[in-house]
């Protein structure tokens, strides 16, 4: 990323000041978005602080999105630290998890931490975590996704899980997908995606381990 021009530096200072002093949450959220568009790491300290402390959930969401756009590896641990602090703000938590997914390579080292959120009692958090892990595409997480597929009860989570699981190329998912197809009470869309997933495995030449067949 090229250095900011003098005019952009002045704009950045103005936007940071707006996030501190402006009492209108819409204006603070707009300032956060515009800081993200500048893509300069000097704004990260303010964005991180507002992600933790701003009274507006929308401002926190805009901060998470801006941090992802700036995409600095040093931000990943701070995003993870912000997740429990935003526990009562589901939309902010989802924005943070999506940001981690959007940061891809910079988030890869923290996959062992990110994967813990598959155990969240909140189905929206579980679904967002699956999608983030799919974006990061660390194949080591496939065993956790297969395990979740065995026990997940929320339809929205299962839809996302069944859609992405072939991309991890883990044959251990195949017998679990076949079990999904056998469930009489299973959602029709989940079954349709499970069937599609099995076709993808077959097309890729991925088979179930012998012991799992």
Backbone bond lengths (Angstrom), bond angles and torsions (degrees), N, CA, C in turn:
res aa  C-N    CA-C-N  psi(-1)  N-CA   C-N-CA  omega(-1)  CA-C   N-CA-C  phi
1 X - - - 1.454 - - 1.528 109.44 -
2 X 1.333 116.47 127.55 1.461 120.82 179.82 1.518 110.66 -68.28
3 X 1.327 115.02 153.35 1.463 120.45 178.25 1.531 109.74 -62.98
4 X 1.314 116.00 149.76 1.461 120.12 178.93 1.521 110.47 -68.00
5 X 1.309 115.26 145.42 1.461 119.99 173.11 1.528 108.83 -72.59
6 X 1.323 119.17 163.86 1.474 119.94 176.33 1.525 112.79 -54.54
7 X 1.324 117.41 -38.56 1.463 119.75 179.43 1.529 110.91 -66.39
8 X 1.329 116.37 -39.82 1.463 120.24 178.37 1.520 111.64 -68.31
9 X 1.328 117.20 -35.98 1.458 120.73 176.67 1.525 110.29 -63.28
10 X 1.317 116.32 -40.73 1.466 120.73 178.05 1.526 109.93 -64.94
11 X 1.339 115.95 -42.49 1.463 120.15 177.39 1.520 110.62 -61.56
12 X 1.333 117.45 -42.10 1.461 121.45 179.92 1.529 111.07 -61.19
13 X 1.319 116.78 -44.87 1.471 120.19 178.69 1.523 110.76 -61.10
14 X 1.330 116.21 -40.75 1.465 120.65 179.09 1.530 110.57 -63.73
15 X 1.321 116.55 -44.61 1.460 120.46 -178.24 1.524 111.68 -65.50
16 X 1.319 117.01 -40.55 1.468 120.73 177.52 1.524 109.99 -62.46
17 X 1.321 116.02 -41.22 1.471 119.74 177.97 1.524 110.74 -63.80
18 X 1.339 116.37 -39.82 1.457 120.26 177.74 1.519 111.78 -59.55
19 X 1.312 116.92 -38.98 1.461 120.33 -179.34 1.517 112.25 -67.48
20 X 1.320 116.02 -25.80 1.470 120.49 -179.71 1.517 111.64 -87.96
21 X 1.334 117.70 -40.08 1.470 121.06 -167.32 1.520 114.49 -106.42
22 X 1.323 118.11 -25.47 1.459 120.05 -174.69 1.529 110.17 -73.31
23 X 1.316 117.69 128.30 1.458 121.56 -176.86 1.528 113.06 -85.28
24 X 1.324 116.04 -9.33 1.465 120.15 -178.83 1.534 109.32 -89.05
25 X 1.333 118.74 115.84 1.470 119.84 -177.52 1.519 113.12 -62.46
26 X 1.341 117.54 -30.78 1.461 119.71 177.38 1.527 110.14 -61.54
27 X 1.342 116.34 -43.35 1.470 120.53 -179.89 1.528 111.12 -67.32
28 X 1.340 116.69 -37.40 1.465 119.18 178.71 1.533 110.57 -66.82
29 X 1.341 116.08 -40.76 1.465 119.73 178.05 1.533 110.13 -63.76
30 X 1.321 116.66 -40.64 1.464 121.22 178.99 1.533 110.04 -63.94
31 X 1.327 116.95 -40.10 1.466 120.95 178.20 1.527 110.67 -62.92
32 X 1.345 116.08 -40.93 1.468 119.75 178.56 1.530 110.89 -62.82
33 X 1.328 115.83 -43.97 1.473 119.45 179.36 1.530 110.90 -60.21
34 X 1.328 116.12 -42.78 1.462 120.07 -177.87 1.532 111.49 -70.19
35 X 1.325 117.28 -31.86 1.465 119.69 173.84 1.524 110.18 -64.11
36 X 1.304 115.88 -37.46 1.462 119.32 176.69 1.518 111.95 -63.45
37 X 1.318 116.43 -38.36 1.463 120.34 -179.91 1.531 111.75 -65.93
38 X 1.338 116.54 -29.69 1.464 119.39 177.28 1.533 111.74 -71.94
39 X 1.321 115.90 -24.40 1.476 122.23 174.23 1.532 112.21 55.30
40 X 1.328 116.06 45.82 1.465 119.97 179.40 1.526 109.01 -119.98
41 X 1.333 116.41 131.18 1.465 121.26 -172.99 1.530 113.56 -67.73
42 X 1.320 117.70 -14.54 1.470 119.09 179.50 1.532 111.84 -66.43
43 X 1.322 116.59 -17.47 1.470 119.53 178.89 1.520 112.57 -84.61
44 X 1.328 117.66 -8.64 1.461 120.19 -171.01 1.521 113.47 -64.82
45 X 1.316 117.73 -37.55 1.465 119.21 -179.30 1.518 110.68 -58.35
46 X 1.343 116.77 -45.95 1.472 120.14 179.00 1.523 110.62 -66.25
47 X 1.328 117.70 -43.55 1.464 120.75 -178.93 1.526 111.45 -63.25
48 X 1.323 117.39 -42.10 1.461 121.03 177.99 1.524 110.79 -62.17
49 X 1.328 115.97 -44.07 1.467 119.82 -178.48 1.532 110.85 -63.60
50 X 1.334 116.72 -43.86 1.465 119.68 -179.50 1.519 111.65 -68.77
51 X 1.321 117.24 -31.01 1.461 121.00 176.75 1.525 110.93 -61.67
52 X 1.308 116.32 -31.40 1.462 121.32 -179.70 1.519 113.43 -89.74
53 X 1.327 116.62 -32.66 1.464 119.05 -164.67 1.516 116.58 -121.41
54 X 1.316 119.42 -14.10 1.463 119.31 -177.94 1.524 109.95 -64.30
55 X 1.322 116.04 142.93 1.465 120.89 -177.55 1.525 112.58 -75.38
56 X 1.340 117.38 -14.06 1.460 121.77 -176.80 1.527 111.32 -101.26
57 X 1.330 115.74 127.36 1.463 119.75 176.06 1.527 110.96 -62.81
58 X 1.334 117.07 -38.89 1.467 119.94 -179.41 1.528 111.28 -62.41
59 X 1.328 116.94 -38.01 1.461 119.81 177.16 1.524 109.76 -64.04
60 X 1.317 117.03 -41.83 1.471 120.54 179.41 1.528 110.83 -63.36
61 X 1.325 116.66 -39.90 1.467 120.21 176.78 1.520 110.43 -61.55
62 X 1.334 116.49 -45.86 1.467 120.55 179.78 1.523 111.31 -63.19
63 X 1.320 116.95 -34.72 1.469 120.78 177.33 1.528 110.78 -65.72
64 X 1.323 116.50 -44.79 1.471 119.62 179.11 1.529 110.56 -61.01
65 X 1.330 116.30 -42.79 1.464 120.03 179.16 1.532 111.48 -63.88
66 X 1.333 116.20 -39.80 1.463 120.58 -179.97 1.529 111.12 -67.57
67 X 1.322 115.76 -40.53 1.474 120.20 178.46 1.526 110.02 -61.67
68 X 1.334 116.60 -40.94 1.464 120.05 178.11 1.523 111.05 -63.85
69 X 1.316 116.51 -38.20 1.470 119.86 -179.15 1.529 110.99 -67.37
70 X 1.327 116.83 -39.37 1.465 120.52 177.54 1.530 109.79 -68.54
71 X 1.330 115.97 -35.69 1.475 123.41 168.77 1.536 112.74 55.51
72 X 1.313 115.25 59.73 1.455 121.70 177.39 1.531 108.30 -103.44
73 X 1.309 117.20 130.54 1.467 120.62 -176.05 1.523 112.23 -57.34
74 X 1.329 116.67 -32.67 1.466 120.41 -179.55 1.524 112.21 -64.40
75 X 1.324 117.23 -17.59 1.466 120.68 -178.45 1.519 113.19 -78.35
76 X 1.325 117.66 -20.56 1.463 120.44 -169.84 1.532 111.26 -61.14
77 X 1.328 117.01 -48.90 1.469 119.66 -179.52 1.524 111.14 -63.87
78 X 1.335 116.75 -33.44 1.466 119.37 -179.53 1.530 110.29 -72.26
79 X 1.330 116.77 -33.56 1.460 119.11 174.32 1.525 110.63 -64.93
80 X 1.320 116.27 -43.30 1.457 119.99 178.40 1.522 111.56 -62.27
81 X 1.326 116.60 -39.33 1.468 120.74 178.66 1.525 111.27 -66.36
82 X 1.338 116.42 -27.09 1.467 120.18 -179.19 1.524 112.85 -77.63
83 X 1.338 117.12 -18.41 1.463 119.41 -177.41 1.527 113.22 -60.73
84 X 1.341 119.68 -52.93 1.473 118.00 -179.97 1.522 112.63 -65.59
85 X 1.323 117.11 -31.03 1.469 120.32 179.18 1.522 110.67 -66.37
86 X 1.331 116.61 -28.47 1.464 121.28 179.21 1.532 112.42 -98.00
87 X 1.320 117.20 21.33 1.465 121.14 -174.45 1.524 111.85 -56.00
88 X 1.307 118.67 -36.73 1.462 121.49 -179.26 1.514 113.68 -82.03
89 X 1.319 116.93 0.75 1.469 121.84 -178.40 1.530 107.92 -122.11
90 X 1.326 116.17 85.18 1.463 119.99 -174.24 1.519 112.00 -57.14
91 X 1.332 117.79 -43.46 1.466 119.85 -177.70 1.523 111.35 -62.50
92 X 1.317 117.52 -36.35 1.466 120.76 177.39 1.530 110.17 -68.55
93 X 1.328 116.56 -42.24 1.464 119.98 177.18 1.530 110.99 -59.45
94 X 1.318 116.49 -43.84 1.463 119.83 179.97 1.523 110.80 -62.98
95 X 1.332 116.92 -39.64 1.467 120.34 178.62 1.526 110.98 -63.83
96 X 1.321 116.62 -37.94 1.470 120.49 179.06 1.524 110.49 -66.29
97 X 1.325 116.72 -44.95 1.467 120.38 -179.61 1.531 110.22 -64.69
98 X 1.331 116.50 -41.61 1.475 119.37 177.04 1.523 110.57 -62.48
99 X 1.337 116.04 -38.21 1.469 119.82 178.25 1.526 110.75 -61.26
100 X 1.318 116.37 -42.35 1.467 120.39 178.43 1.530 110.45 -61.31
101 X 1.327 116.74 -39.86 1.458 119.76 177.02 1.516 112.14 -66.70
102 X 1.320 116.36 -40.53 1.465 120.17 -179.12 1.527 111.94 -67.64
103 X 1.328 116.94 -24.20 1.463 120.47 -179.57 1.531 112.10 -83.28
104 X 1.294 117.14 -6.37 1.468 126.28 170.32 1.524 114.26 39.03
105 X 1.328 116.61 -101.40 1.463 120.80 -172.97 1.526 111.82 -58.26
106 X 1.318 117.60 -36.76 1.459 119.85 179.96 1.524 112.24 -70.29
107 X 1.326 117.00 -20.49 1.469 121.07 178.94 1.521 112.81 -91.09
108 X 1.321 117.23 -12.26 1.466 120.57 -170.52 1.526 113.22 -56.26
109 X 1.323 118.37 -40.25 1.468 121.12 -177.80 1.522 112.20 -64.04
110 X 1.336 116.61 -21.98 1.465 120.52 -176.64 1.529 112.93 -100.93
111 X 1.326 117.06 12.02 1.466 120.15 178.85 1.526 112.26 -55.10
112 X 1.360 120.07 -40.82 1.474 118.35 178.42 1.531 113.48 -59.46
113 X 1.316 117.29 -25.39 1.466 120.68 176.01 1.528 110.08 -83.72
114 X 1.323 116.62 -44.88 1.466 120.62 -178.55 1.523 111.20 -58.95
115 X 1.324 116.70 -38.44 1.462 120.72 -175.39 1.528 111.75 -63.75
116 X 1.313 117.50 -22.35 1.479 120.05 178.66 1.525 112.31 -62.01
117 X 1.320 116.75 -25.67 1.462 119.67 -177.77 1.523 112.42 -75.54
118 X 1.330 117.41 -4.58 1.462 119.97 169.11 1.525 110.79 -66.34
119 X 1.328 116.72 -17.35 1.465 121.14 179.68 1.524 112.45 -94.22
120 X 1.324 117.55 4.54 1.460 120.42 -179.05 1.524 110.87 -60.38
121 X 1.333 118.18 141.76 1.461 119.95 175.51 1.536 112.20 -70.57
122 X 1.329 116.43 -13.28 1.460 121.22 -178.84 1.533 109.42 -89.53
123 X 1.332 118.32 116.03 1.472 119.65 -177.28 1.525 113.34 -63.06
124 X 1.332 116.88 -29.89 1.462 119.25 178.95 1.527 111.05 -67.81
125 X 1.323 115.91 -35.18 1.469 120.59 176.87 1.524 109.56 -68.74
126 X 1.330 117.29 -42.35 1.470 119.94 178.04 1.528 110.57 -60.84
127 X 1.334 116.01 -44.89 1.460 119.64 -179.22 1.530 111.23 -62.70
128 X 1.334 116.88 -44.89 1.473 120.49 179.92 1.527 110.64 -63.97
129 X 1.322 116.85 -35.35 1.470 120.85 178.96 1.517 110.73 -66.08
130 X 1.328 117.34 -42.23 1.466 121.06 176.77 1.523 109.88 -58.23
131 X 1.318 116.13 -46.38 1.465 120.24 -177.94 1.530 111.14 -65.13
132 X 1.343 116.71 -39.54 1.470 120.50 178.25 1.526 110.69 -63.77
133 X 1.326 116.72 -43.46 1.461 120.55 179.27 1.524 111.17 -65.23
134 X 1.325 116.30 -34.18 1.462 120.12 176.64 1.534 111.00 -64.92
135 X 1.336 116.45 -40.08 1.468 120.08 178.43 1.532 111.26 -66.21
136 X 1.336 115.88 -40.99 1.467 120.37 -179.03 1.535 109.99 -70.09
137 X 1.338 115.84 -35.98 1.467 124.15 175.28 1.527 112.96 58.24
138 X 1.330 115.33 51.96 1.461 120.75 171.17 1.526 106.56 -93.49
139 X 1.319 117.01 112.34 1.468 121.05 -172.15 1.529 112.83 -66.01
140 X 1.317 117.33 -15.90 1.464 119.57 -179.76 1.527 112.63 -66.57
141 X 1.339 117.99 -16.28 1.469 119.95 -176.95 1.524 111.74 -85.84
142 X 1.322 118.00 -4.41 1.466 119.48 -174.11 1.526 112.35 -58.01
143 X 1.336 116.34 -35.95 1.472 118.26 -178.54 1.524 111.84 -63.36
144 X 1.347 116.13 -32.12 1.468 119.76 178.49 1.524 110.88 -73.04
145 X 1.330 116.36 -35.84 1.455 120.17 178.46 1.529 110.87 -69.25
146 X 1.321 116.23 -40.08 1.469 119.89 177.37 1.527 110.21 -63.50
147 X 1.317 115.64 -42.73 1.469 120.01 178.47 1.522 111.03 -61.25
148 X 1.338 116.02 -42.95 1.467 119.80 179.30 1.522 111.07 -64.87
149 X 1.322 116.99 -38.76 1.461 120.74 179.67 1.534 111.20 -59.43
150 X 1.318 117.49 -31.44 1.467 121.18 179.77 1.521 112.31 -68.13
151 X 1.331 117.30 -31.86 1.464 120.41 -169.45 1.520 114.70 -117.13
152 X 1.334 118.28 -11.90 1.469 120.59 -175.05 1.522 111.15 -62.83
153 X 1.332 116.17 138.08 1.462 121.48 -178.69 1.522 113.42 -113.67
154 X 1.329 117.75 -19.45 1.468 120.97 -177.10 1.530 110.54 -83.42
155 X 1.312 115.60 126.65 1.465 120.34 -176.01 1.523 112.39 -60.16
156 X 1.325 117.93 -43.84 1.470 119.93 -177.31 1.523 111.10 -61.63
157 X 1.316 116.32 -37.52 1.469 120.33 179.17 1.524 109.79 -69.53
158 X 1.320 116.48 -43.10 1.471 120.23 -179.81 1.531 111.13 -63.27
159 X 1.320 117.42 -37.24 1.457 120.17 179.59 1.528 111.08 -60.98
160 X 1.323 115.83 -45.36 1.468 119.72 178.51 1.523 110.86 -67.33
161 X 1.308 116.30 -42.77 1.460 121.48 -177.20 1.533 111.37 -62.38
162 X 1.313 116.53 -47.63 1.463 120.64 -178.12 1.533 110.87 -68.24
163 X 1.322 116.11 -31.27 1.473 119.72 179.30 1.522 112.15 -67.40
164 X 1.335 117.19 -39.35 1.472 119.49 -172.55 1.529 113.87 -94.79
165 X 1.317 117.77 -20.05 1.466 119.37 -168.57 1.531 114.31 -62.02
166 X 1.334 120.83 -29.65 1.476 117.63 177.30 1.527 113.12 -63.65
167 X 1.329 117.02 -27.81 1.464 120.16 -177.27 1.527 112.63 -68.53
168 X 1.334 116.97 -11.18 1.464 120.36 176.59 1.526 111.94 -92.49
169 X 1.335 115.87 -5.78 1.474 122.82 170.66 1.524 113.37 54.09
170 X 1.330 115.95 38.17 1.459 121.28 179.54 1.524 109.42 -104.69
171 X 1.327 116.70 110.53 1.458 121.17 -178.21 1.514 114.01 -61.50
172 X 1.335 117.74 -17.27 1.462 119.64 177.86 1.524 112.25 -64.94
173 X 1.323 116.85 -17.36 1.464 119.84 178.14 1.521 112.00 -75.88
174 X 1.311 117.31 -21.78 1.465 120.93 -172.40 1.533 112.39 -61.38
175 X 1.348 120.04 -51.95 1.477 118.19 179.38 1.526 112.84 -63.88
176 X 1.324 116.85 -29.59 1.473 119.62 178.57 1.522 109.77 -69.53
177 X 1.328 116.72 -41.38 1.464 120.48 176.64 1.525 110.93 -62.51
178 X 1.319 117.25 -37.45 1.463 120.53 177.89 1.527 110.94 -65.63
179 X 1.328 116.36 -35.43 1.465 120.00 176.11 1.523 111.04 -66.59
180 X 1.344 115.92 -37.64 1.466 120.18 176.82 1.526 109.95 -58.73
181 X 1.321 117.33 -41.37 1.470 121.39 -179.49 1.528 112.09 -66.30
182 X 1.320 116.74 -26.26 1.474 120.28 -178.31 1.535 112.89 -82.31
183 X 1.329 116.97 -15.24 1.467 119.56 -176.06 1.526 110.45 -71.71
184 X 1.318 116.85 117.57 1.461 120.95 -178.50 1.527 111.98 -64.80
185 X 1.337 116.40 -32.51 1.459 119.69 -175.21 1.522 112.82 -89.79
186 X 1.334 117.26 0.65 1.460 120.17 -174.03 1.530 111.94 -69.69
187 X 1.323 115.50 145.37 1.455 122.48 177.78 1.543 110.46 -58.97
188 X 1.327 116.53 137.90 1.465 121.20 -175.72 1.527 111.79 -62.72
189 X 1.329 117.30 -37.82 1.460 119.79 -179.94 1.524 111.64 -68.65
190 X 1.331 116.33 -36.19 1.460 120.32 176.56 1.525 109.38 -63.61
191 X 1.330 116.37 -43.19 1.464 120.07 179.16 1.536 111.15 -63.14
192 X 1.321 115.86 -41.39 1.464 119.48 -179.60 1.528 110.73 -62.74
193 X 1.332 116.45 -41.95 1.465 120.03 178.34 1.526 111.56 -69.16
194 X 1.333 116.11 -34.92 1.466 119.72 177.33 1.530 110.06 -63.50
195 X 1.329 115.56 -40.26 1.468 119.39 177.94 1.534 110.31 -64.78
196 X 1.324 116.12 -42.55 1.469 120.36 177.41 1.529 110.43 -61.02
197 X 1.345 115.94 -40.45 1.461 120.25 -179.34 1.529 110.82 -62.85
198 X 1.318 116.69 -41.87 1.472 120.02 178.98 1.534 111.20 -63.68
199 X 1.318 115.44 -36.79 1.475 119.12 177.53 1.530 109.88 -65.10
200 X 1.333 116.98 -41.02 1.473 121.03 178.93 1.524 110.85 -62.32
201 X 1.332 115.83 -43.39 1.475 119.08 177.38 1.528 110.31 -58.63
202 X 1.328 115.36 -44.08 1.463 119.20 -179.26 1.528 110.90 -63.56
203 X 1.325 116.93 -42.53 1.461 121.05 179.51 1.519 112.38 -63.85
204 X 1.350 115.79 -32.82 1.474 120.15 178.77 1.515 112.37 -81.57
205 X 1.323 116.61 -9.35 1.455 119.98 -177.73 1.518 113.62 77.35
206 X 1.326 115.71 20.74 1.472 120.78 178.84 1.527 108.11 -90.47
207 X 1.323 116.55 129.46 1.474 120.58 179.62 1.528 109.50 -121.84
208 X 1.320 114.57 162.33 1.452 119.97 176.58 1.521 110.39 -72.19
209 X 1.330 117.57 145.23 1.468 119.15 174.25 1.530 109.39 -57.61
210 X 1.313 117.12 148.99 1.469 121.78 -175.20 1.524 112.20 -54.44
211 X 1.315 116.68 -42.33 1.463 120.66 -177.81 1.518 111.68 -67.44
212 X 1.352 116.63 -22.76 1.465 119.27 -176.24 1.516 112.88 -93.20
213 X 1.336 118.25 -10.01 1.469 120.66 -175.70 1.508 111.77 -72.34
